[in-house]
Each structure stands twice: as C-alpha cells, then as structure tokens.
Amino acid sequence: MRVVIQRVLDASVTIDGRMHSSIGRGLLVLLGITHDDQEEDVQWLVRKIAALRIFDDPDGVMNLDVRQTGGDVLVVSQFTLMAMTKKGNRPSYIKAAGEEVAVPLYEEFLRQMAAAMGKEVFAGVFGADMKVALTNDGPVTIVIDSKARE
C-alpha cells in the first residue's frame, strides 16, 4: 500500500456534482492498493498515520497527531498511486490491485482507521470518478509505502 497524506484545513469529495463527504482540519489520505497487499499492510499504515505527529503544538512545533487535535480523516482510494513510469510516457497501472483484492482491503482500512481515531472516518467511493478539493495546510504532504516501511 502506498499513501499520500496531506495535512488540510478542509477537504471534500464530490461525485456526479454532489458533495459526498467533507472534513475540516485533519488529514486527507489518498490510498493506493497493490495486488500483494494484505491486512498486515493495513494495520501498519493505520498505526503509522494515526500517530503521525505533523500538527503544531502550542509552541509551533509539529508534535501532535491528528487525534490530539480533534481533527478528522478523509480517505480516498486512488489506484494511480501505484503507477509505474519507468518506460515511456504513459503510466502503467498493472501493480494496482483489482476490485477483488482492493475493495476488501479499502473497507478494512476504513474500519481500522475509524477504530484508531475513535470516531467516524470519512471516505470517497471506491472506483468512482471523484473530484477532490482541499486546502493543504503548510503545505505538509507525506508519502508512506507499507512495503518499504518508510
């Protein structure tokens, strides 16, 4: 699994011209799933994201996690995060998991993230054509890959 985490002042997902979900201050998590990902990847990423200290404390130091700030999380599935661009100019998406693998892992990611947060986690719709809007705060943008553990 690969995630792009963005600290946001607000973020939203619109589908077919209608607002599907939105958050205020918190994290926008773009989630890419590959064919060999497993629940172990979900567990590791959820723990890492929930505890990621990228919010300012009263002294202006990034020392707080999203839970400590009362922030929200919006998770959006994004198969293009698994793009391979080594050859040519047209990305290959053969590393992206198909629905039979990706949907159960995406749903498990949402369940575990909600448990780690202790509250509802907002989400896009798997496979939908989504319009994602955000106000990046900082900007703070972090990429984490569960296979590289970094």
Secondary structure per residue as TSV (DSSP state, phi and psi in degrees):
chain	resnum	aa	ss	phi	psi
A	1	M	-	360.0	146.7
A	2	R	E	-132.2	134.2
A	3	V	E	-126.9	147.4
A	4	V	E	-113.6	120.0
A	5	I	E	-108.5	128.0
A	6	Q	E	-123.2	126.7
A	7	R	E	-76.5	125.2
A	8	V	E	-127.2	153.8
A	9	L	E	-84.1	-29.9
A	10	D	E	-163.8	156.1
A	11	A	E	-155.7	151.5
A	12	S	E	-151.3	158.9
A	13	V	E	-123.6	127.0
A	14	T	E	-116.5	134.7
A	15	I	E	-129.0	128.3
A	16	D	T	51.7	40.5
A	17	G	T	79.2	2.2
A	18	R	E	-117.1	137.7
A	19	M	E	-65.1	121.8
A	20	H	E	-93.8	-46.8
A	21	S	E	-156.4	155.5
A	22	S	E	-155.4	156.0
A	23	I	E	-135.6	163.0
A	24	G	S	-92.8	-135.3
A	25	R	S	-60.9	136.2
A	26	G	E	160.1	-141.7
A	27	L	E	-123.8	133.3
A	28	L	E	-99.9	122.6
A	29	V	E	-115.2	113.0
A	30	L	E	-91.8	124.7
A	31	L	E	-118.7	120.7
A	32	G	E	-110.1	135.3
A	33	I	-	-120.9	132.4
A	34	T	B	-105.8	166.9
A	35	H	T	-63.1	-23.1
A	36	D	T	-105.2	13.7
A	37	D	-	-71.5	151.6
A	38	Q	-	-138.5	177.7
A	39	E	H	-60.4	-30.0
A	40	E	H	-58.0	-38.8
A	41	D	H	-65.6	-41.3
A	42	V	H	-59.4	-51.6
A	43	Q	H	-58.6	-46.5
A	44	W	H	-63.4	-46.4
A	45	L	H	-65.5	-43.2
A	46	V	H	-60.0	-47.0
A	47	R	H	-58.9	-44.3
A	48	K	H	-64.8	-47.6
A	49	I	H	-64.8	-46.7
A	50	A	H	-62.0	-31.5
A	51	A	H	-98.7	1.3
A	52	L	-	-66.5	117.4
A	53	R	-	-90.1	85.4
A	54	I	-	-125.9	15.2
A	55	F	E	-112.0	144.3
A	56	D	E	-71.0	139.4
A	57	D	-	-86.6	-179.9
A	58	P	T	-58.8	-20.4
A	59	D	T	-90.3	3.8
A	60	G	S	80.7	16.9
A	61	V	-	-102.0	134.3
A	62	M	E	-68.2	95.5
A	63	N	E	-137.8	0.7
A	64	L	E	-117.2	146.4
A	65	D	-	-93.2	172.8
A	66	V	H	-61.8	-33.6
A	67	R	H	-66.5	-39.7
A	68	Q	H	-67.3	-22.3
A	69	T	H	-93.9	-8.1
A	70	G	T	75.4	14.7
A	71	G	-	-72.5	169.1
A	72	D	E	-108.5	169.2
A	73	V	E	-129.2	133.4
A	74	L	E	-119.8	121.0
A	75	V	E	-109.0	129.2
A	76	V	E	-126.8	123.7
A	77	S	E	-70.2	139.4
A	78	Q	-	-149.9	94.3
A	79	F	G	-62.7	-24.2
A	80	T	G	-67.7	-13.0
A	81	L	G	-65.9	-18.2
A	82	M	G	-94.1	12.9
A	83	A	-	-60.7	142.1
A	84	M	B	-110.5	128.7
A	85	T	-	-124.5	18.2
A	86	K	S	-62.8	-43.9
A	87	K	S	-108.1	130.9
A	88	G	S	69.5	-163.8
A	89	N	S	-115.4	-3.3
A	90	R	S	-103.4	115.3
A	91	P	-	-60.9	146.6
A	92	S	B	-103.3	138.8
A	93	Y	-	-114.6	23.7
A	94	I	T	-65.9	-19.2
A	95	K	T	-80.6	-15.2
A	96	A	B	-71.1	135.1
A	97	A	-	-69.7	147.0
A	98	G	-	-75.6	170.0
A	99	E	H	-54.5	-38.4
A	100	E	H	-62.9	-28.1
A	101	V	H	-96.0	-45.3
A	102	A	H	-70.2	-42.5
A	103	V	H	-61.7	-50.1
A	104	P	H	-61.1	-36.5
A	105	L	H	-70.9	-38.2
A	106	Y	H	-61.6	-46.7
A	107	E	H	-64.8	-38.5
A	108	E	H	-67.0	-38.2
A	109	F	H	-58.9	-45.5
A	110	L	H	-62.7	-43.0
A	111	R	H	-62.7	-48.3
A	112	Q	H	-68.5	-35.8
A	113	M	H	-65.9	-41.0
A	114	A	H	-62.5	-41.0
A	115	A	H	-64.3	-42.3
A	116	A	H	-66.5	-34.7
A	117	M	H	-80.0	-26.5
A	118	G	T	76.0	20.1
A	119	K	S	-163.5	175.1
A	120	E	-	-58.9	140.4
A	121	V	-	-112.3	135.8
A	122	F	E	-92.1	156.4
A	123	A	E	-151.3	161.3
A	124	G	-	-85.1	-161.3
A	125	V	-	-119.2	123.1
A	126	F	T	-55.7	128.8
A	127	G	T	80.3	-5.0
A	128	A	-	-79.2	157.0
A	129	D	-	-83.2	102.2
A	130	M	E	-108.1	148.0
A	131	K	E	-108.9	117.4
A	132	V	E	-108.1	125.0
A	133	A	E	-117.4	144.3
A	134	L	E	-155.6	156.1
A	135	T	E	-114.5	103.2
A	136	N	E	-70.7	132.6
A	137	D	E	-100.9	108.7
A	138	G	E	131.7	-71.4
A	139	P	E	-76.6	144.6
A	140	V	E	-121.5	113.8
A	141	T	E	-135.4	126.3
A	142	I	E	-129.7	137.5
A	143	V	E	-109.6	131.6
A	144	I	E	-131.3	135.5
A	145	D	E	-118.2	123.1
A	146	S	T	-67.5	-24.8
A	147	K	T	-76.6	-38.2
A	148	A	T	-82.2	-16.4
A	149	R	T	56.4	40.2
A	150	E	-	-143.5	360.0
